[in-house]
Amino acid sequence: MSKSSIFLLVQEFIWWLITAVITFAVLFPLMSRVNYLHIFDNALIIVTAITAFRYSVFFNKLPFFKSNVVKFIIFTIDISLWVYIINRYEGFLGMHDIYMISELGTPIVPLDGVQERELFRYFYLQISIASISALMLIIVLNLRFIQDYWKVARVRFGDMMQN
């Protein structure tokens, strides 16, 4: 394995470690007060937002985006993930409207009314920012895929017209 390949693997590992730390930090206020029932869905939304941001910003520097097959697979996964996140976000908003702590999970520590309101406010803010960010960044990433495809297609079409 070359030094550049090892560097790229280490860099990717560090990014996934940063993603895990950010996800844990965002979910910790919920996990520390209740046995949070929707941890997987919420973590998936946060990880999607961070990863889509990273892939959008570093699109040309990521070696696995050199393959059109990988780009197509991620593009189709993103479309499914977009629908899933919208569905979960709507469900989370419905839970916020019910406004019962049992919708989030059973309390680990006794919570009074003020703490429950603060927890629900945090839940609403966190899920809104994460979901909307994930949805917008999936769109941005897919637009980057489309732009890249059309850039290549325009060059190929220009070459065909000259021949």
C-alpha positions as CSV (number, residue, x, y, z in Angstrom):
1,M,0.0,0.0,0.0
2,S,1.4,3.4,-0.9
3,K,1.7,6.3,1.5
4,S,-1.0,8.2,-0.2
5,S,-3.4,5.3,0.2
6,I,-2.6,5.0,3.9
7,F,-3.0,8.7,4.3
8,L,-6.5,8.6,2.7
9,L,-7.5,5.7,4.9
10,V,-6.3,7.4,8.1
11,Q,-8.0,10.6,7.0
12,E,-11.3,8.8,6.4
13,F,-11.0,7.1,9.7
14,I,-10.5,10.4,11.5
15,W,-13.5,11.9,9.7
16,W,-15.7,9.0,10.9
17,L,-14.3,9.4,14.4
18,I,-15.2,13.1,14.3
19,T,-18.7,12.2,13.1
20,A,-19.2,9.8,15.9
21,V,-18.0,12.3,18.5
22,I,-20.3,15.0,17.2
23,T,-23.2,12.6,17.0
24,F,-22.6,11.5,20.6
25,A,-22.3,15.1,21.8
26,V,-25.6,16.1,20.1
27,L,-27.5,13.1,21.5
28,F,-25.9,13.1,25.0
29,P,-28.5,15.6,26.6
30,L,-31.3,13.3,25.5
31,M,-29.5,10.0,26.4
32,S,-28.5,11.3,29.8
33,R,-32.0,12.1,30.9
34,V,-34.2,9.4,29.2
35,N,-33.7,5.9,27.7
36,Y,-34.0,7.5,24.3
37,L,-36.1,5.2,22.1
38,H,-35.2,6.8,18.7
39,I,-31.4,6.9,19.1
40,F,-30.8,5.0,15.8
41,D,-33.0,7.2,13.7
42,N,-31.7,10.4,15.2
43,A,-28.1,9.3,14.9
44,L,-28.6,8.3,11.3
45,I,-30.0,11.8,10.5
46,I,-27.0,13.5,12.2
47,V,-24.5,11.2,10.5
48,T,-26.1,11.8,7.2
49,A,-26.0,15.5,7.6
50,I,-22.3,15.5,8.5
51,T,-21.3,13.0,5.9
52,A,-23.3,14.7,3.1
53,F,-21.6,18.0,4.1
54,R,-18.2,16.4,4.0
55,Y,-18.8,14.7,0.7
56,S,-20.2,17.9,-0.9
57,V,-17.3,20.0,0.2
58,F,-14.5,17.5,-0.6
59,F,-16.2,16.1,-3.6
60,N,-13.2,16.3,-6.0
61,K,-10.7,15.1,-3.4
62,L,-12.4,11.8,-2.4
63,P,-10.9,8.9,-4.4
64,F,-14.0,6.7,-4.3
65,F,-15.9,9.4,-6.2
66,K,-13.7,8.7,-9.2
67,S,-15.9,5.7,-10.1
68,N,-19.2,6.4,-11.8
69,V,-20.7,3.2,-10.3
70,V,-20.0,4.5,-6.7
71,K,-21.5,7.9,-7.5
72,F,-24.6,6.2,-8.9
73,I,-25.0,3.9,-5.9
74,I,-24.6,6.8,-3.5
75,F,-27.0,8.9,-5.6
76,T,-29.7,6.3,-5.4
77,I,-29.1,5.6,-1.7
78,D,-29.4,9.4,-1.1
79,I,-32.8,9.5,-2.7
80,S,-34.1,6.7,-0.5
81,L,-32.5,8.3,2.6
82,W,-34.1,11.6,1.7
83,V,-37.5,10.1,1.8
84,Y,-36.7,8.2,5.0
85,I,-35.5,11.3,6.7
86,I,-38.6,13.3,5.7
87,N,-40.8,10.4,7.1
88,R,-38.9,10.3,10.4
89,Y,-38.9,14.1,10.7
90,E,-42.6,14.2,10.3
91,G,-42.9,11.5,13.0
92,F,-40.6,13.4,15.3
93,L,-42.7,16.5,14.9
94,G,-45.8,14.5,15.7
95,M,-44.1,13.3,18.9
96,H,-43.3,16.9,19.8
97,D,-46.9,17.8,19.3
98,I,-48.0,15.1,21.8
99,Y,-45.5,16.5,24.3
100,M,-45.3,13.5,26.5
101,I,-41.9,12.4,27.9
102,S,-42.9,8.8,27.3
103,E,-42.7,9.4,23.6
104,L,-38.9,10.0,23.9
105,G,-38.3,7.2,26.4
106,T,-38.5,6.3,30.1
107,P,-36.8,8.9,32.3
108,I,-33.5,7.9,33.8
109,V,-33.7,10.7,36.4
110,P,-36.9,12.2,37.7
111,L,-37.9,15.2,35.6
112,D,-40.1,18.1,36.7
113,G,-42.2,20.1,34.3
114,V,-39.5,22.7,33.6
115,Q,-36.9,20.0,32.8
116,E,-39.4,18.2,30.5
117,R,-40.1,21.5,28.6
118,E,-36.3,22.1,28.3
119,L,-35.8,18.6,27.1
120,F,-38.6,18.8,24.5
121,R,-37.3,22.2,23.4
122,Y,-33.8,20.7,22.9
123,F,-35.3,17.7,21.1
124,Y,-37.3,19.9,18.7
125,L,-34.3,22.2,18.0
126,Q,-31.9,19.4,17.6
127,I,-34.1,17.2,15.3
128,S,-35.2,20.2,13.2
129,I,-31.6,21.4,12.6
130,A,-30.3,17.9,12.0
131,S,-33.2,16.9,9.7
132,I,-33.3,20.0,7.6
133,S,-29.5,20.1,7.3
134,A,-29.5,16.5,6.2
135,L,-32.2,17.0,3.6
136,M,-30.6,20.1,2.2
137,L,-27.1,18.6,2.1
138,I,-28.4,15.4,0.4
139,I,-29.8,17.7,-2.3
140,V,-26.5,19.6,-2.6
141,L,-24.5,16.3,-2.8
142,N,-26.9,14.9,-5.5
143,L,-26.6,18.2,-7.4
144,R,-22.8,17.8,-7.3
145,F,-23.2,14.3,-8.8
146,I,-25.4,15.7,-11.5
147,Q,-23.0,18.5,-12.2
148,D,-20.1,16.1,-12.4
149,Y,-22.0,13.9,-14.8
150,W,-23.0,16.7,-17.1
151,K,-19.5,18.1,-17.1
152,V,-18.2,14.7,-18.4
153,A,-21.2,14.3,-20.8
154,R,-20.6,17.8,-22.2
155,V,-16.9,17.0,-22.9
156,R,-17.9,13.6,-24.5
157,F,-20.5,15.3,-26.6
158,G,-18.0,18.0,-27.7
159,D,-15.5,15.3,-28.7
160,M,-18.2,13.5,-30.7
161,M,-19.2,16.7,-32.5
162,Q,-15.6,17.4,-33.5
163,N,-15.1,13.9,-35.0
